[in-house]
Amino acid sequence: MQIEILSPLGPLSIASSEGKITRLQFIRQRVPYPDIKNRDLSASDSIIIQQARLQLLEYFNGKRQEFNLPLFPQGTEFQNDAWTIIKEIPYGETRSYTWQCDAIKKPRGQRAVGAANSKNPLPIFIPCHRIVAKDGALKSYIGGANVKKRLLLHEKFFHSQKNTGLPLEESFSR
């Protein structure tokens, strides 16, 4: 199942299969997704998509710092290792590509982890926006540098406000 929702970052597409979230995309950077129109949609797909939508709304309103969803990112073993370690970075904090390489025991793999992060099928849920250059530079992001900056500022604000800030103006639809 795949739905599109509106977010403070613009339209997002969320896809699920067999009760797991498989993709979150920034619409302007749409990646082809298999045609699912003729497939019977399970009740668990509909439920998990709605849970993902709700958790994203809570995240954007500063009420959620961690996602509690069954995720199924499809990638190589190396990509999955790179993505798994990112989930350990606390909300409102960043780590470097060097940290990520050391954590997955690939000390000279900065370019490889950068490439893996650029293929992250579940940005925000797997927060690759929290990976920055050693000098703090933002570098690239699947949603664009502006989106990465906005996500980091959003988390920094709500982390420092301890979830007492004002909600974002834009709401979700569909």
Long-range contacts (C-beta under 8 A, 24 or more apart in sequence): 1-36, 1-41, 1-45, 1-46, 1-49, 2-33, 2-36, 3-49, 3-53, 3-174, 4-174, 5-53, 5-56, 5-172, 5-173, 5-174, 6-170, 6-171, 6-172, 6-173, 6-174, 7-56, 7-60, 7-170, 7-172, 8-60, 8-150, 8-168, 8-169, 8-170, 9-143, 9-147, 9-150, 9-151, 12-56, 14-49, 14-52, 14-53, 14-56, 16-45, 16-48, 16-49, 16-52, 17-45, 17-72, 18-42, 18-44, 18-45, 18-72, 19-44, 19-45, 19-47, 19-48, 19-70, 20-48, 20-70, 20-71, 20-72, 21-48, 21-49, 21-52, 21-69, 21-70, 21-71, 21-72, 21-122, 21-125, 22-72, 22-73, 22-74, 22-121, 22-122, 23-121, 23-122, 24-52, 24-121, 24-122, 24-123, 24-124, 24-125, 26-123, 26-142, 26-143, 26-144, 26-147, 29-142, 29-143, 29-144, 31-121, 52-125, 53-172, 56-124, 56-172, 57-171, 57-172, 59-124, 60-154, 60-167, 60-168, 60-170, 61-167, 61-168, 62-154, 62-157, 62-158, 62-161, 62-163, 62-165, 62-167, 63-163, 65-91, 65-92, 65-155, 65-158, 65-159, 65-163, 66-91, 67-125, 69-125, 71-122, 71-125, 71-126, 73-120, 73-121, 73-122, 73-126, 74-121, 75-116, 75-119, 75-121, 76-116, 78-106, 78-112, 78-116, 79-116, 79-119, 79-120, 82-112, 82-113, 82-116, 82-117, 83-116, 83-117, 83-120, 83-122, 83-126, 83-128, 86-117, 86-120, 86-126, 86-127, 86-128, 86-130, 86-131, 87-126, 87-127, 89-127, 89-130, 89-131, 91-127, 91-155, 91-159, 92-155, 92-156, 92-158, 92-159, 92-160, 93-130, 93-159, 94-130, 94-131, 94-132, 94-136, 94-152, 95-130, 95-131, 95-132, 96-131, 96-132, 96-133, 96-134, 97-131, 97-132, 97-133, 97-134, 97-139, 98-134, 100-131, 114-139, 114-140, 117-142, 118-142, 124-151, 127-151, 130-155
